[in-house]
């Protein structure tokens, strides 16, 4: 499977989302900093988010840390959840975090949503700029 590898960065100090034009990595493979259209950012000032390879119902790119509204086509019910990379839990995949208990998926919710075609996703923000959408105050 081929997909485009893209990133975006959130500057904590400037409270600004940017697109990296270059990422500096040290000899041990750790990110040292990022240069974007808005300037240079040291590693301790940024959050890096990767593109999932997916697009929402409006064609907008979906990145980790995006807040999605998931709506079923059957009855129009919806919920809001956050896109997360689950590598820290021996589950190396993008999936949704914060899915209400009433919504049950047998496997990866994000994959199921896009494969089934029954539900739609819409990016309504991200946790850094619109954390209040999910009760988060980051």
N, C-alpha and C positions, 0 to 999 in steps of 0.2 A: 504494500500500500504506500503510495506516494502522497505526501502532503507538504504544504508550504510551511517552513519553520520561520516564525515571526515572533517578535517580542514587543512589549511596551513596558515603560517604567513609570513608577509613581515617585516623585520627589517629596519626601516627608517634610523637609524644611520649606520648600517653595509651594507645597500643596498643589502640585501641577503634574498632569499626565503628559508623557512625552514618548516619542518613538526613537529608539536608539539608532544612531548612525554607525556606532562602533562600540564594542564591548571589550575592555581590557582584562585579560586573564593572566594571572601570574604563573610561574613555572610549575606550581603544584596543582593547577587547574581551577583555582578559586578566582572569582570575579573581583577585580580591584576597583573598577569604576566603569562608568558609562558616559559616552558622549551622545547627546541627542540634539534635536533641532533647537532646544531651549538652553543648551549649554552643557557643562560637564557636571557629573554627579559622582561623588565618592560612594563606594559600596555601602557604607553605613547610613547613607541618606536615602537609599532607594529600595523599592520593592519591585522585583522583576516578575512580569507575568507573561506566560507563553500562550500563543494562539492555539486553540484546540483543533483547528482544521474544519470547524463547523461554522455555519452561518444561521442566524435566526430567521424567522418568517419574513422579515423585511430585508434580508440579505446582509445584515450587519454581522461582522466577524465576532465570534464568541471567544473571549480570553478567560484564563483562570482569574478568579476574583470578581467576575461579572455576576451581577444579580439578574436572574432570569424569572420571568413570569411564565409558568407552564400552564397551558389551558387545554382542556379536553374538548374535542370537537363534538362529543356526544351530548353533553349537557351544559357546556360553557363554564364549568367550575374551574377554578385556578388556584395556584399556590405560588409562593415566591421562595426561591432557593438560590444558593451560591455555588458557582462552579469552583471545584477544588481539584488539585492534583493530589492523589492519595498515595504517594510513594512512601510516606513515613509509616504506613500501616501495612506494608507488604502487599499493596494493591496498586501496582503502577498503572494508573489510568485516570483520566479526567472523569469526574462524576459530580453529582449534586449533593450538597450538604444542606441539611435543614429541611428535608422533605417531611411534611406532616405525616403522622402515623396512619392516617386514614388512606393515604396513597401508598399502595403496595406494589413494588417491582420485584420480580424474581431474580433479577441480575442488575447490572449497571444501569441505573435509571436514565442517564444521558444517552447511552447507546440504544436503550429500549425505545425511548421517545423518538429518536431519529429513524430507527428502523421500522417502527410500527406505523407511523404516519397518523396515528389517532390523536396525538397531542401536538400542540405547537409551542415553540419557545420564542420569547421576545426579550431581548436585552433591555432592561429598564434602568441600568446604572452599574456601578461597581462599588465594592465595599469601602473604597477610600474616599470617593467623592459623594456617595449616596448611601452610606452605612445605615442611616435612619430608616431606609426602606425595609431593612430586616431587623431593626431594633439594635443595630450595632453602632457604636459611637466612635469608630476609629478615625 
